[in-house]
Amino acid sequence: QVQLVESGGGLVQPGGSLRLSCAASTSIFSRYVMGWYRQAPGKQRELVATISSGGNTEYADSVKGRFTISRDNAKNTVYLQMNSLKPEDTAVYYCNARLLLPTMLYWGQGTQVTVSS
């Protein structure tokens, strides 16, 4: 079992920034593809960003140019730097870890991000 714990959420004004962190408890962290997902009230959970074992990144069109995903394998931690935040970014943000072979999925409990003036 892999445990994921998110932190760094909070209330910010439009245009502000937040940095989310996700700490993973696994001895093979470097082998996992890590990702961030979010779910707004009344909407389905959606992909925000992913980063592979090799450091390749992918982003949802809605956050490209504003969000940056990164990982520190020495600290078993993945980050999401969020800049130029908009009210529509308001959601619960979830950390995700997946192993490719075999396919294994793990989820954190989420951290609330609220963007409001």
C-alpha positions in Angstrom: 0.0 0.0 0.0 1.1 3.5 -0.8 -0.1 6.4 1.3 -0.3 9.9 -0.2 -0.7 13.1 1.9 -1.5 16.4 0.3 -0.8 19.8 1.8 -0.6 23.5 0.9 -4.2 24.2 0.0 -5.9 27.4 1.1 -7.8 30.6 0.2 -6.2 32.9 -2.3 -7.3 35.9 -4.3 -7.5 35.8 -8.1 -4.1 36.2 -9.6 -2.4 34.7 -6.5 -0.2 31.6 -6.2 -0.2 28.4 -4.1 2.2 25.5 -4.0 0.8 22.1 -3.3 2.8 19.2 -1.9 2.2 15.5 -1.9 4.3 13.2 0.3 4.3 9.5 -0.6 5.2 6.5 1.6 6.8 4.0 -0.8 10.3 2.6 -1.2 10.0 2.8 -5.0 8.7 6.4 -5.4 10.9 7.0 -8.4 9.1 4.2 -10.4 5.7 5.9 -10.1 4.0 8.3 -12.5 2.7 11.1 -10.3 -0.2 13.3 -11.0 -2.6 16.0 -9.7 -6.3 15.9 -10.3 -9.1 18.2 -9.1 -12.8 18.1 -8.5 -14.9 21.2 -8.3 -18.4 21.2 -6.7 -20.9 19.6 -9.1 -18.3 18.6 -11.6 -16.4 15.4 -12.4 -12.8 14.8 -11.3 -10.4 16.0 -14.0 -6.7 15.6 -14.8 -4.5 18.7 -14.0 -1.0 17.5 -14.6 1.3 14.4 -14.6 5.0 13.8 -14.4 6.6 10.5 -15.4 9.5 8.6 -13.8 11.7 10.2 -16.4 10.5 13.7 -15.7 8.2 14.1 -18.7 5.2 16.3 -18.0 1.7 16.8 -19.3 -0.9 19.4 -18.5 -4.6 20.1 -19.0 -5.2 22.9 -21.5 -6.9 24.9 -18.8 -3.7 25.2 -16.7 -0.9 25.3 -19.3 1.4 28.2 -18.8 0.1 28.7 -15.2 0.8 25.5 -13.3 4.0 23.5 -13.0 4.4 20.0 -11.7 7.7 18.7 -10.4 9.0 15.9 -8.2 11.8 15.4 -5.7 12.6 11.7 -5.6 15.0 12.2 -2.6 12.1 13.5 -0.6 9.4 11.2 -2.0 7.4 14.3 -2.9 5.6 15.8 -5.9 4.6 19.4 -6.1 2.2 21.6 -8.0 3.1 25.2 -8.4 0.0 27.2 -9.2 0.3 30.8 -10.5 -2.2 33.3 -11.9 -5.0 31.5 -10.1 -8.6 32.0 -11.3 -11.9 31.4 -9.6 -12.5 28.4 -11.8 -9.5 26.8 -10.3 -11.4 26.3 -7.1 -11.6 22.6 -6.3 -10.4 19.8 -4.1 -7.0 18.8 -5.5 -6.0 15.2 -5.3 -2.5 13.6 -5.5 -2.3 10.4 -7.6 0.4 7.7 -8.0 0.3 5.0 -10.6 2.6 2.1 -11.4 2.7 1.1 -15.1 3.5 -2.6 -14.8 1.5 -3.9 -13.1 -1.1 -1.2 -13.2 -1.6 0.1 -9.7 -3.4 3.3 -8.6 -3.3 5.3 -5.3 -5.1 8.5 -4.3 -4.6 11.0 -1.5 -7.4 12.5 0.5 -7.3 15.8 -1.2 -6.6 19.4 -0.2 -9.0 22.4 -0.8 -8.0 25.3 -3.0 -10.4 28.2 -3.0 -9.8 31.2 -5.3 -12.0 34.1 -4.4 -12.0 37.9 -3.9 
